[in-house]
Amino acid sequence: MSETPAANPAIAKRFRGFLPVVVDVETGGFNAATDALLEIAIVLVRMDDTGRLYRHETAAYHVKPFEGANMEAASLEVNGIDPYHPLRPAVSETDALSRLFKEVRAEIRATGCTKAVLVGHNAHFDLGFLNAAVQRTGIKRNPFHPFSAFDTATLGGVAYGQTVLKRALLAAGLSYDDAAAHSARYDTEQTADLFCQIVNQFQPIYAAAVQGETDASVTSALS
C-alpha cells in the first residue's frame, strides 16, 4: 500500500492562507438557533505537486440533539434520520466538534495556513449551524473563519450553470447516488469532488493571474 502524500504547504498560497475544509450538516430544520444538529461531516482537501486539489480524508459523526432542540417532521423525512434510534452511534455536539476541530487544526499546522474556511453547498446554511453549535457548547479555538465561506452552489452556477448539487455534479461529469444522498458523509464527499473539479478547472486562470503579478513586480523593480 502506498503512503499518503504529506500535506502540501503550497495550498496556503492558493487561498491567501485559508485552508478549504468541506462541511455538510444534516439537521432537524432550517433554524440554526433552535433546530437540532443531527449529523456533521468534514472532508479535508489536499494539493498535489502540480497544484491540483483532490479529496483527502473524511470524518463524520452522528450527533445527539441538544436539550430542547426542535426537530421538524419534514426535515427528518428528507434526511431519513431517526434521532433516537437505539443503534444510532451518536455523540454530543461537544464531542463531535472537538474531534473535528482537532483534525482541522492539525491540517492547518501541516500546511502553514492561518485559518480554515468552510466549503459547502449553500455554505452559509452549514456555517450557521456550525457557529450555533460552537456557541452552545462554548468550544474555544474554533478553526473556521466566522463568516467567510466558499459556496459550491455559486461556483456550480458559474462553472456549469447549475446550482443544485446533483445537477452540478452531473454537469461536471461526476456521479450522484440518490439513495446515498442526504447523509452528511456522502454529501460532503460529493461537494468536495465538485469543489476540487471547479478549482482545478480554473487553474489556468489562476496561474495566469499569478504570472501577471510576478511580471508586474519585475517591471516595477526595473523601472
N, C-alpha and C positions, 0 to 999 in steps of 0.2 A: 504493500500500500504506500502510495507517495505521500510525503509530508505536506501539510497545508502551508502555502507560502506565508511568510510573515507579513504583517500589516505594512503597507507601503505608505511612507510619510508624504509622498507626493500628493495624496488626496487632500491634504491640508491646503496646498496651494490652489487646487482646483476650485475649492468652495470658500476661499477667503478665511481659512481657519476653522470653518464649520465641518463637522462630521455628519453626513446624512445618515440617519437611522430611521428605517421604515417601521411604522407603528400602525396597528389596527386594533380597535376595541369592538367588542360586542356588548350591548347594553340592554337595560330594561326600558329604554325610552330615549327621548331626544334632549332632555333637560339634564345637563351635566351636574347641576346643583342638587337635584332631587332624585334622579333615576340611577339605578344600580349599574355599577361596572361589573360585568359578568365574565368577560374574557379579555385578556390583553396579550399581544404578541409583538415581538420586535424582530427585525432582520437587520443584521449588520451587512453592509456592502463594503467591498474592497476594490482596490485599483490594481491592475496588473502592470507590468513593466512598459506596456505600450500606452498607458493612460486610460484604458478602458475599464469601466466598472463591471463588477459581477456580484451576484448574490453569494454571501458567505454563510454565516450561521444564523439559525432561528432559535429563539427562546419564547415559550408560550406558557401561560398559566390560566387555569380556571380560577375565578375569583368569587369569594363569598360575598353576598350582598351586604353592604354596610347596614348598621342598625337603623331602622326606619326608612330604608330605601324603597322608592316606588318602582314598581315593575308593571309595565303595560302589557296586557294580553296580546295585543297586536305585534309588539316588538318580539315577544317570546315566540310567537308563531312563526315569524320570519326567520329568526336565528336558530330555532329548534332547541333552545336551552331549557332544561328543567333545573332551576337553581337549587332545588332541594332534593335532587335525585341521590339516593344513598350511595351510589357508586361514582358520583362525580367528585374527582380529586381536587377540590377547591382549596385555595389558601386565602388568607386575609389580604386586603389591599396593601397593608404594610409589608407583608412578606413578599408579595408579588413585585411591588415597586422596588423594594430594597434589593432583591435578587437581580432584577433587570437593570437597575441603575448601576449596580456593581459591574456588570458586564460592559455597559456603555462607557463608564468612566475608565475601565481598563483599555478599551479600544481608543478612547480619546488620548490617553497617555502614550499608547503604542504608535499612534500616527502623528503625534505632535500637534493635534488640533486643540482648540481652545474651548469649544462648546459643541454639543450635539444639536442638530436641527432636525425636527420631525418631518418625515416624508409620509404623506398619507393620501388616500383618495378621498377628496373632500376633507382636507387635512385639519381644518380648524374644528371639525367635529371631534376627531380623535384628540387633538391638543386640548380642547375644552374639558374632556373627560379626564385626561391625564392631569391637567392642572388642578381640577376639582379634587381628585383623589390625593394629590400631593398636599393640598390644603387640609383635607380631612385628617390625613394621617400625621401631619406635622413633620414629614420627612425633610431633612435638610440636604443640601448639596444636590439639588435637582440638576442633572447634567444637561437638560434640554433648555434651549432658548425659550423664554416665556411666551413669545408671541410670533416669532418668525417661523415659517414652515415652507416646505416645497409641496405643492398640491398637484398630484398626477391627474386630477380631473382637468385642471387648467392646462397642464403640459400635454395631456392627451388631445385636448381640443386644438391646441396649436399645431401639434405634430401630425395628427391623424383626422382631425375634425370630429372626434368622438370624445364625449365627456363621461359616459357610462363605462365602468371598469371593464365589463365583459366585452363591450363593443370596441373599446380602445385596444384591449389585448388582441382581439381577433384581427383588427385592422393592422396591428403591428406584427402579425404572423405568429402570435403566441397562442397558448391554449387556455381554455377555461372550462372547468367542470362544474356544471350546475349543481350536481349532487354534493360536491365538496364545498361549495360557496357558503358564505356566512358563518364560517368558523374563522376565528382570529388568525390562526396559523396559516390556513390556506390563503385567505385574502391578503395577508401581509406578504407572503411569498410571491403571489401574483403581482401585487403592487410593486414589490422590489424589482421583479423582472421587467415590468413596464418602465419603471424609473430608469433602470440601467440602460435599457434599449434606447430610450429617448435621449439620455445624456450622451451615450455613445454615438448616436446618430448626429448629434450636434457637435461632435468632437472637432471636425474640420473648421467650423466657425470659431470655436474657442481657440484652436491653435493659431488661426489667422489673426485673431484679436491680440493674443499674446505676442505674436511676432510683430504686429504693428506697434505695440507698446515698446518692444525692445528696439525696433528701428527708430522710433521717435526719440527714445532716450539717447541712443547713439548719436543721432543727428544733433540733439540739443547739446550734448557734451562736446561735439566737434565744432559747433558754431561759436 
